[in-house]
Amino acid sequence: AENNTIEKKTITLAHPAQVGMGQPFAVRLTSSRTFDRLSVKWMGKKFVPSVSQWKNRHVAIVMLGSDVLAAKPGRQALKVSAWTGGTETAWQRSIRITDRAYPRQELTLPSKMVSPPPSELKRIKAESARARKAKTTWTDQRWWQLPFYRPVEGKITSAYGLQRVLNGKPNKPHRGLDLRAPTGTAVKAVAKGKVLLAESHYFAGNSIYIDHGNGVISLYFHLNKFEVLQGDMVKRGQIIGRAGSTGRSTGPHLHLSISVQGQLVDPAPLFKGTTDHLLRYKAFF
């Protein structure tokens, strides 16, 4: 018990007390001693964040969040364990997910893009499986840093969370940002990472998925042209493609989504500040 008390004094856990539905947030562990092992559990999944050094301290940061498609307001359990010097320090906290009222958006699209013909269903199913695998990729090394690089300069034309109605029928909420971008506009990577997918999809059109490490993946849809290939390593701000209107699209633009541990979160906060902004700092000892 005495050792455990000492360990708690040498390790700081920081996370927000509450977050909006669909919003990303961060959990940070800081220790004066080397971590032997780490574990972070959120929404039934366990993660082992990478560790870096800063001012002679050992720091582990993991990005988490909820997805507006499935999230419900209320408290979610956060479980964190850290082992230093062979001793485990454990925390069990709860983070309150607060409700958000997202506006409604009605769109008119070609009928085949709302109700695909049977001949396309096999293709769509295969693309969905590859996309799902890409969105849940975990790489031990963390390449991402905040703020993210804005992929195009155009303004946001459709925000995250919009309750979409397609051809008069309720559809899934919008789980990304639509950014104004004329055809041919250079699209740039939000952070350093590895290209997981660069291929054409029925709904998303020409799509790129980039792994930024520790469960953070960026998705770029409706591209006119690819400038990278699957397996390429890219730098923050590197041109990866050109904007277009391929797939289910009402006109030239870039759709950007961010997957965090498989949850599609609101990308907007990730362009506004450092990791401290995602912590909304509150420490527990």
N, C-alpha and C positions, 0 to 999 in steps of 0.2 A: 504494500500500500504506500509506503514511503517513497519507493522508486517511482510509482505511478504519479504521485503528487509532484515529484521533481520533473518528470517528463512533461506533465501538463504545463509546467511553468516555462519549459524550453520550447514548446510548440504552440504556435498561434494558428487558429482556424478562423478564416474570415469568409463570410457569405452574406447576401442580403436577407433581411427578415421576410420580405415579401417581393413578389414580382408580378407583372401583368401577364395575363394569359397570352401565350405565344411569344413572350419576350425572352431573349437569351440572358443568362447571368453567369457569374464566375464563382468558383470556390477556390480558395487559396490556402495552402499550408506553408508555414514558414518555421524553420527549425534552426537552432544553433548547432545541432548535431546531425550527422549524416543519417538519412532515411535508409533503413534496411529494406523496408517494404511499405507500400501504400495501397489503400483500397478506398474507393468512393462509390457509393451505391445510390442510385437515383432512379425512380420509376421502374424498379425491378431489375435494373441492369448494373453490373459492376464494372468499374473502370480503374485503371492503374496509370495515373498521370505521370508524365516525364518530369524529371527534377533538374533544375538549373541552379547556378550559384549567383548570388547578388549580395555585395557588401559582406562577404564572409558568412553568409547565411544560405541555407538550402531551401529552395522555393519550388513548390509544385502548384501548378495552376491547371484547372480543368474547366472547360466551358460546358454548361448545361442549359436546358430550356424545356419548354413545352410546345406542343403543336396545336394550333387553333382548331385543327380538324377533330382532335379527340380530347383535348384538355377540358377539365371542368374546374370551376372555382372551388377552393377549399385548401386544406393542408396536405402537403406531400412530404413524406419522410426523406430525410437526407442522413445517410449513415457514412461516417468517415472513420477509418482506422489508420494509424501510423505506427510503425515499429522502429524504434531507435535503441541501439545498445541491447537488442534482444527483448525489449519490453514494449508491449502494445499500449497505445493510448487510443481510446475510442470515444467518439461522440455520436449521439443520436439526436438530431435536431429536426425541426419541421419548418418548411418554407410555405408561406401562404401564397397561393395563386389567386390573384384578384381578377374579377370579371372585367371584360372590356366590351363596350358596345361598338361593333364594327358596322360601317354603313353598307347599304345594299347597292349593287351595280347590275344593270341589265345590259346584255350584249346580244347582238344578232349575228349568227355565224352560219356558214353553209351547213345544211342538215347532216351531212356525212361526218362533220367534225363534232357533232353533239351525239348522234347515234350512228356509230361506224357500221358500214356494211359487214355482213358475216365473213366475207372474204378477208377482212383485215384483222379479225379477232385473234387469230393465231399469232400474227406479227405483234399486236399490241401486248398480248400476254407475255411473249418472250422479252420484249423491250422493258416491260414493267419488272420482270424478274431481274434483269441486268441492272436496272436503275435502283431497285431495292437493295441489291447486293452492294452497289457503289455507295449508296447513302449510309450504309451501316459499316463501312470500312473503318477499321481501327489500325493506326500506325503508331508504334511506340514513340517515335521521335516527333516532337512538336515543332512545326515550322511556322505556324501562324503567330502574328503579333498584331496588336491593335494600335491605332485605328486601321481598318481595312482600307485598301486603295479603291477609290470609286471607279468602277469598270468603264463607264461612259459619263460624259459631263451633263447629258440631258436631264431634265427635271423628272420627278416621279409622276407618272400618269395614272397608275393604279397602285394603291398602297396594299400592304400585307393585311390579310384578314377580311377583305371585302366579301360580303355575302353575295355570291354571283348567281344571277339568273340568266341562263342561256336559252335563247329562243323561247322564252316564257316558262322554262322549267328550272326549278331550284337545282343548283349544282354545288360542288364542293367549294368551300371558301378559297379565296386567292391566297396561296401560301408562298408569296414572294413579293418582289417589287417589279413593276414594269417601268422602265426608264426610256424616255424619248431618245431615239437614235435612228437617223435616216439610214437607208440601205448603204452598206459599205463603211459605216462608222467603225473605227478601231475599237474592239472590245478587249479590255485588259484584265489580267488576273488580280483578284483582291488581295492575295498574299502568296508567298512562296509555296510551292507544292508540286505534286506529281499528277499528271493527267491520267485519270482512271478510265474515262470514256470520251471518245470523240466520234460521234456517229449520228445518223439520221433516225429520228423517232416519229411515229405517226402524229401524236398530239404536240410534242415539244419541238418538232422540226429538228434542224441540225443542232445538236446538243453537246456541251462539254461539261464533264464532271472533274473537279480537281480536288485531290486529297491534300489537306493542309496539316495533317497529323493530329493525333489525340482525339479523333472522332469528329473533326470539323471538315466539312466538304462543301465546296461552292458549285452551283449549277447555273449554266448559262444556256438559255433556250432561244429558238427561232433565228439562229444565225444564218447568214447568207453564205459564209465561207469559213473553213477551218484554217488556222495558221499554226496549229500544233497537232501532234499525233499522240495516240495512246502510249503511255509509258514515258513521255517527255517530262523532264523537270523544268519548271518555269519559275521565274523570279516575280516578286511583287511588282505590279505595273507593266509586266510584259504583255505585248499584244498576242492574244490567243485565237482571235477570230474576227469576223466582220459582221456587224448587225444586219438583220434581214427580217423576213416575214414568213419563214417556213413553218409548216405545221399548223396548229390551230391558232391563228393570229388574225386580228382585224386590220393590221397594218405594220409597217416597219417599227421595231422597237427591240429592246433587250429585256427579257424576263430573267431576273436573278433570284435564285433561292439559296438559302444557307441551311444545310443539314447539320445538326448538332446531336451526336449520338443517335442518329436516325430520326430526330424530331426536326421538322421544318419550322424554323423560327423566323421572327421578323428581322431582316437584315439591317434595317435602318439604324438601330443603336450602335452597330458595329463600325460605322463610319464616323462616329461623333466624338470618340474619346479613347482613353487608354483602358487597360484592364480594371483600374480602380473604379471606373464608371460602372462596370458590370458587377462590382462588389457592393457598391453603395455602402461603403465600409461599415461593417459591424463585426467586432472580434469577440470570440469566445475563448476562454482560457481553461 
